[in-house]
Amino acid sequence: MAAASFTAAKFFAPVAARSGGDRAPLHASSSLWPRTKPAPRLRTALAVSDVLSGNKAAPAAAVHPSATRDEALELYEDMVLGRVFEDMCAQMYYRGKMFGFVHLYNGQEAVSTGFIKLLNQADCVVSTYRDHVHALSKGVPARSVMAELFGKATGCCRGQGGSMHMFSAPHNLLGGFAFIGEGIPVATGAAFAAKYRHEVLKESGPDGLDVTLAFFGDGTCNNGQFFECLNMAQLWKLPIVFVVENNLWAIGMSHVRATSDPEIWKKGPAFGMPGVHVDGMDVLKVREVAKEAIERARRGEGPTLVECETYRFRGHSLADPDELRKPDEKSHYAARDPIAALKKYIIEQNLATESELKSIEKKIDDVVEEAVEFADASPLPQRSQLLENVFSDPKGFGIGSDGKYRCEDPLFTQGTAQV
């Protein structure tokens, strides 16, 4: 990472955790990183403990990461797609088109866009229950995601996954996971498979190893899977980036009340990997850190833990009245809307005009409207899907002697609720 990238993040190298203060830049490649005089911690991105304790020292002057016109417009379009899609989900949920719990991503778009738009098609993404926008950023069509939310056969999981279980094999989206921490071992396994293909099967592409991104929240970082997988990933130098979307709240529990050290990024050096804290409300800063972490993984230099301090603008789910967070805290982060910030940057840097951005917004409105129309008109899944992907033996319990699915036999559901 170039020196300027320190303006986007706070960073401790692995040696720092072991030597009591030595620090090194993220791009250091030697296994014995040089011991240097401790440098002052850069304060361009306030840590969680600072934000919530009221210690809001003014950040040091810094050079803001830059983007070309094409890069900025790609980022803007992807973030607007995520925001408009989620706003439409709220409308459809309250109209009774969606069922169960629906967790929206509003406010966190800079993290998904900043990381996922740097990936190749062969790279993998593992998500959480807040997974709609990760799917969109990875290239899953909006109509497929919306149809899945409607429980329709045309959804990316044929209507069997729903809001919290988005999956798309063609896009290497390995799933949303409803239970916190569930996806981290899956992502670690995907990274191990990538390393095996590269080193044993010699099947990797010309750019190096395929990379896996594991997304999860601050609440997950108190779970055992998190620590076990950090250890395994560093031990085997797996091509994975652990992306913590720290939105400061685990449902209704404030992050600083749930952990002994609220600065999650420090846990990386404890396992020998770089740990980085970045302002998750600034897509250009996220992208800068993501680029170096992904490139490290692709070069075979191992994992990175990145804590993106962000904020969700809605409740935990659409069933959450969001009464626990203080109004001044919500207004503080609403004023730092990542989409508005990127739009301001684009205009000020003369990368595009207001009318050009409005045309992008109109395009996204049309895409989302079409997605709703497609999902609404799509058929419901056949009852025969009920036992598909349940039994490993296709001739087992799910299929009768006549070769038909047993659930199609009227006697199969006799005396039970009709499905």
C-alpha positions as a printed Julia matrix, in Angstrom:
419×3 Matrix{Float64}:
   0.0     0.0     0.0
   1.34    3.41   -0.85
   2.08    5.78    1.97
  -0.99    7.8     1.11
  -3.17    4.83    1.93
  -2.37    5.33    5.59
  -4.74    8.29    5.35
  -7.59    5.86    4.81
  -6.9     3.48    7.64
  -5.21    2.76   10.91
  -2.91   -0.2    10.67
  -0.86   -2.45   12.9
   1.4    -5.03   11.31
   1.68   -8.46   12.92
   5.07   -7.62   14.43
   3.43   -4.82   16.39
   1.33   -7.23   18.41
   4.31   -9.41   19.26
   6.99   -6.8    19.89
   5.0    -4.32   21.89
   4.83   -1.47   19.44
   6.83   -1.99   16.23
   4.73   -1.17   13.21
   5.09   -1.73    9.5
   3.08   -0.79    6.42
   0.59   -3.2     4.92
   2.7    -3.77    1.84
   5.66   -5.16    3.8
   6.4    -8.56    2.29
   9.19   -9.95    4.47
   8.26  -12.55    7.06
  10.54  -10.68    9.48
   9.19   -7.18    9.13
  11.61   -4.46   10.2
  11.46   -3.12   13.7
  11.03    0.6    13.56
  10.37    3.37   16.01
   6.64    3.45   16.76
   4.87    5.97   14.59
   1.98    8.06   15.9
  -1.4     6.51   15.17
  -3.14    8.27   12.32
  -6.54    9.61   13.27
  -8.24   10.16    9.92
 -10.81    7.48   10.74
 -12.17    7.54   14.26
 -12.39    4.21   16.06
 -15.62    2.93   17.54
 -14.43    3.56   21.06
 -13.71    7.19   20.16
 -17.01    7.8    18.4
 -19.22    6.46   21.15
 -17.2     7.86   24.05
 -17.37   11.34   22.61
 -13.62   11.64   22.02
 -14.01   13.12   18.57
 -10.61   14.64   17.98
 -10.22   16.43   14.68
  -8.59   14.15   12.1
  -5.2    15.02   10.72
  -5.05   16.56    7.28
  -4.75   13.85    4.64
  -4.82   13.31    0.92
  -8.13   11.76   -0.03
  -7.98    8.67   -2.27
  -8.85    9.45   -5.87
 -10.77    7.75   -8.67
 -11.05    8.13  -12.4
 -14.33    9.11  -14.03
 -15.12    5.54  -15.04
 -14.25    4.19  -11.61
 -16.29    6.8    -9.8
 -19.36    6.29  -11.98
 -19.16    2.51  -11.58
 -19.02    2.92   -7.81
 -21.87    5.41   -7.82
 -24.12    3.22   -9.94
 -23.53    0.17   -7.78
 -24.18    2.06   -4.54
 -27.35    3.66   -5.9
 -28.54    0.23   -7.05
 -28.07   -1.13   -3.54
 -29.91    1.78   -1.91
 -32.84    1.89   -4.33
 -33.22   -1.89   -4.27
 -33.36   -1.98   -0.48
 -35.84    0.91   -0.33
 -38.05   -1.03   -2.72
 -37.7    -4.12   -0.55
 -39.13   -2.15    2.37
 -42.14   -1.17    0.27
 -42.73   -4.72   -0.92
 -42.35   -6.14    2.58
 -45.0    -3.84    4.0
 -47.28   -4.71    1.08
 -47.05   -8.38    1.99
 -44.92   -9.46   -0.96
 -42.09  -10.74    1.26
 -42.22  -12.93    4.33
 -40.06  -13.67    7.35
 -37.24  -11.39    8.46
 -35.77   -8.95    5.95
 -32.57   -7.12    6.9
 -31.71   -4.07    4.82
 -28.29   -2.65    3.99
 -29.04    1.09    3.78
 -26.01    3.12    4.87
 -23.44    0.36    4.41
 -23.18    0.49    0.61
 -19.6     1.79    0.58
 -18.37   -1.48    2.06
 -20.02   -3.82   -0.44
 -19.17   -1.65   -3.43
 -15.67   -0.77   -2.27
 -14.69   -4.41   -1.91
 -16.73   -6.49   -4.33
 -16.31   -4.33   -7.43
 -12.57   -5.11   -7.27
 -13.12   -8.86   -7.59
 -12.8   -11.13  -10.59
 -15.61  -13.44  -11.63
 -13.81  -16.46  -10.13
 -13.43  -14.79   -6.74
 -15.9   -15.75   -4.02
 -18.13  -13.8    -1.66
 -19.64  -15.19    1.55
 -22.28  -13.03    3.15
 -24.6   -12.79    6.16
 -28.35  -12.41    6.6
 -27.91   -8.84    5.28
 -26.95  -10.15    1.86
 -29.08   -8.58   -0.89
 -26.59   -5.85   -1.8
 -23.59   -8.19   -1.69
 -25.41  -10.3    -4.29
 -26.09   -7.26   -6.46
 -22.48   -6.04   -6.25
 -21.24   -9.49   -7.28
 -23.36   -9.28  -10.43
 -26.47  -11.28   -9.57
 -29.28   -9.61  -11.59
 -31.67   -7.46   -9.58
 -34.64   -9.39  -10.96
 -33.18  -12.68   -9.67
 -32.62  -11.24   -6.21
 -36.07   -9.66   -6.07
 -37.74  -12.85   -7.28
 -35.94  -14.77   -4.55
 -37.26  -12.32   -1.98
 -40.76  -12.88   -3.38
 -40.25  -16.65   -3.01
 -40.62  -17.23   -6.73
 -39.23  -20.03   -8.92
 -37.24  -17.5   -10.98
 -35.22  -16.39   -7.96
 -31.5   -17.09   -7.7
 -32.33  -20.0    -5.35
 -35.61  -20.87   -7.13
 -37.54  -19.35   -4.23
 -36.14  -21.71   -1.61
 -33.59  -19.4    -0.01
 -35.38  -16.14    0.62
 -33.9   -12.98    2.08
 -31.17  -14.49    4.24
 -29.88  -17.22    1.93
 -28.91  -15.66   -1.4
 -26.74  -18.0    -3.46
 -25.52  -17.99   -7.04
 -23.01  -20.54   -8.29
 -22.38  -18.72  -11.6
 -21.39  -15.58   -9.68
 -19.48  -17.42   -6.92
 -21.78  -15.98   -4.3
 -21.53  -18.8    -1.77
 -24.51  -17.79    0.27
 -25.99  -15.58    2.87
 -26.01  -17.2     6.31
 -28.75  -16.53    8.82
 -26.76  -17.55   11.9
 -23.91  -15.21   12.73
 -20.48  -16.7    12.2
 -21.8   -19.53   10.02
 -20.32  -18.15    6.83
 -16.77  -17.61    8.1
 -15.78  -21.33    8.06
 -17.37  -21.67    4.6
 -15.32  -18.72    3.34
 -12.17  -20.18    4.9
 -12.88  -23.47    3.15
 -13.38  -21.68   -0.16
 -10.03  -19.94    0.31
  -8.36  -23.28    1.08
  -9.88  -24.73   -2.1
  -8.47  -21.79   -4.08
  -5.0   -22.39   -2.67
  -5.26  -26.13   -3.39
  -6.28  -25.44   -7.0
  -3.36  -23.04   -7.35
  -0.59  -25.05   -5.69
  -1.63  -28.67   -6.33
  -3.9   -28.7    -9.36
  -2.2   -25.74  -11.06
  -5.6   -24.42  -12.12
  -5.48  -20.76  -11.07
  -5.77  -17.93  -13.53
  -2.85  -15.79  -14.69
  -3.49  -13.13  -12.04
  -2.74  -15.48   -9.16
  -4.95  -17.07   -6.55
  -8.71  -16.69   -6.49
  -9.69  -14.56   -3.5
 -12.55  -15.0    -1.03
 -14.22  -12.16    0.86
 -15.91  -13.09    4.14
 -18.39  -10.44    5.26
 -19.71  -10.36    8.82
 -20.68   -7.9    11.53
 -19.29   -6.69   14.81
 -21.49   -9.06   16.82
 -19.91  -12.04   15.11
 -16.44  -11.09   16.33
 -17.19  -12.46   19.8
 -17.88  -15.93   18.4
 -15.48  -18.85   18.32
 -15.66  -19.47   14.57
 -14.16  -16.03   13.98
 -11.05  -16.73   16.05
 -10.63  -20.3    14.81
 -10.76  -19.22   11.19
  -8.37  -16.3    11.68
  -5.89  -18.79   13.09
  -6.36  -21.33   10.3
  -6.25  -18.71    7.53
  -2.99  -17.23    8.79
  -1.45  -20.65    9.52
  -2.04  -21.76    5.92
  -1.64  -18.3     4.31
  -5.08  -18.57    2.72
  -6.22  -16.02    0.09
  -9.03  -14.49    2.13
 -10.02  -11.06    3.4
 -12.11  -10.93    6.58
 -14.36   -7.89    6.22
 -16.0    -6.71    9.44
 -18.98   -4.46    8.73
 -19.02   -2.81   12.13
 -22.3    -0.91   12.17
 -21.89   -0.4    15.95
 -24.95   -2.46   16.91
 -25.55   -6.21   17.21
 -29.34   -6.12   16.93
 -30.06   -4.03   20.06
 -26.69   -4.42   21.8
 -24.19   -1.6    21.46
 -20.85   -2.91   20.24
 -18.87   -1.24   23.02
 -20.97   -3.01   25.67
 -20.45   -6.45   24.15
 -16.69   -6.74   23.75
 -13.65   -6.15   25.93
 -11.85   -4.2    23.18
 -14.14   -2.52   20.64
 -11.34   -2.01   18.12
 -11.81   -5.23   16.18
  -8.98   -4.62   13.74
  -6.46   -5.22   16.56
  -7.39   -8.91   16.59
  -5.65   -9.41   13.24
  -2.09   -8.88   14.5
  -2.81  -11.22   17.43
  -2.94  -14.01   14.84
  -0.03  -12.69   12.79
  -2.0   -11.0    10.02
  -2.42   -7.3     9.16
  -5.31   -5.54   10.85
  -6.8    -2.4     9.32
  -9.48    0.05   10.43
 -11.12    2.13    7.71
 -13.92    4.66    7.47
 -16.69    2.47    6.09
 -18.77    5.49    5.1
 -16.24    6.54    2.44
 -16.19    4.24   -0.57
 -12.87    5.56   -1.88
 -11.11    4.87    1.42
 -12.69    1.41    1.6
 -11.67    0.71   -1.97
  -8.09    1.74   -1.33
  -7.71   -0.61    1.64
  -9.63   -3.37   -0.16
  -7.35   -3.16   -3.19
  -4.22   -3.81   -1.15
  -5.8    -6.56    0.94
  -7.13   -8.37   -2.15
  -3.82   -8.03   -3.97
  -1.96   -9.43   -0.94
  -4.25  -12.45   -0.92
  -3.92  -12.94   -4.68
  -0.13  -12.88   -4.42
  -0.23  -15.64   -1.81
   0.76  -13.42    1.11
  -2.16  -14.49    3.25
  -5.23  -13.01    4.91
  -6.07   -9.52    6.14
  -8.61   -8.42    8.74
 -10.36   -5.17    7.74
 -12.74   -3.4    10.1
 -15.06   -1.06    8.22
 -16.76    1.32   10.62
 -20.16    1.94    9.11
 -23.79    2.44   10.14
 -27.14    1.03    9.11
 -29.79    3.66    8.49
 -32.71    1.34    9.3
 -33.49   -0.98   12.18
 -31.89   -4.4    12.51
 -34.67   -5.81   10.35
 -37.94   -4.47    8.99
 -39.6    -5.88   12.11
 -37.38   -3.68   14.32
 -38.9    -0.31   15.33
 -35.34    0.97   15.92
 -36.06    2.62   19.27
 -32.8     1.74   21.05
 -30.38    3.95   19.14
 -30.22    7.61   20.12
 -31.51   10.18   17.61
 -28.29   12.21   17.72
 -26.23    9.12   16.89
 -28.47    8.31   13.94
 -28.4    11.89   12.68
 -24.59   12.0    12.99
 -24.2     9.07   10.61
 -27.07   10.11    8.34
 -25.11   13.31    7.67
 -22.25   11.09    6.45
 -24.35    9.21    3.88
 -21.77    7.4     1.68
 -23.76    7.92   -1.52
 -24.16   11.65   -0.94
 -20.44   11.88   -0.13
 -19.44   10.15   -3.37
 -21.83   12.31   -5.37
 -20.3    15.44   -3.84
 -16.81   14.18   -4.7
 -17.77   13.45   -8.31
 -19.26   16.9    -8.81
 -16.42   18.76   -7.09
 -13.77   16.85   -9.07
 -15.63   17.52  -12.35
 -15.85   13.8   -13.07
 -19.5    14.04  -14.13
 -22.35   16.52  -14.2
 -25.48   16.52  -12.08
 -27.52   15.52  -15.12
 -25.25   12.53  -15.8
 -25.73   11.32  -12.24
 -29.46   11.8   -12.51
 -29.47    9.65  -15.63
 -27.75    6.89  -13.66
 -30.36    7.23  -10.92
 -33.15    7.02  -13.51
 -31.56    3.92  -15.02
 -31.44    2.25  -11.6
 -35.06    3.2   -10.85
 -36.07    1.47  -14.07
 -33.99   -1.63  -13.25
 -35.58   -1.98   -9.82
 -39.1    -1.35  -11.11
 -38.58   -4.02  -13.76
 -37.26   -6.38  -11.08
 -40.46   -5.97   -9.07
 -42.65   -6.53  -12.14
 -40.65   -9.63  -13.06
 -40.81  -11.05   -9.53
 -44.52  -10.35   -9.16
 -45.34  -12.05  -12.47
 -43.1   -15.07  -11.86
 -44.6   -18.43  -10.84
 -44.36  -19.95   -7.4
 -42.13  -23.02   -7.04
 -43.63  -26.43   -7.75
 -44.36  -28.62   -4.75
 -41.93  -31.12   -6.27
 -39.1   -28.79   -5.25
 -39.71  -29.46   -1.57
 -37.37  -32.41   -1.3
 -34.86  -31.38   -3.92
 -31.38  -30.65   -2.55
 -32.33  -32.34    0.72
 -31.23  -35.94    0.2
 -27.83  -36.86   -1.21
 -29.2   -40.05   -2.82
 -31.53  -39.06   -5.67
 -33.16  -42.5    -5.38
 -33.65  -42.19   -1.65
 -36.51  -41.11    0.55
 -37.59  -38.26   -1.66
 -38.43  -40.35   -4.74
 -40.89  -43.25   -4.81
 -40.62  -46.55   -6.64
 -42.44  -45.06   -9.61
 -39.66  -42.48  -10.03
 -41.84  -39.59   -8.93
 -41.26  -37.32   -5.97
 -43.11  -38.7    -2.98
 -44.34  -35.25   -2.07
 -46.44  -35.35   -5.23
 -48.39  -38.3    -3.8
 -51.54  -36.95   -2.08
 -51.0   -39.46    0.73
 -47.59  -37.96    1.48
 -49.12  -34.84    3.03
 -52.35  -36.4     4.24
 -53.22  -35.13    7.71
 -50.72  -32.27    7.52
 -50.96  -28.68    6.42
 -51.13  -28.39    2.67
 -47.95  -27.11    1.09
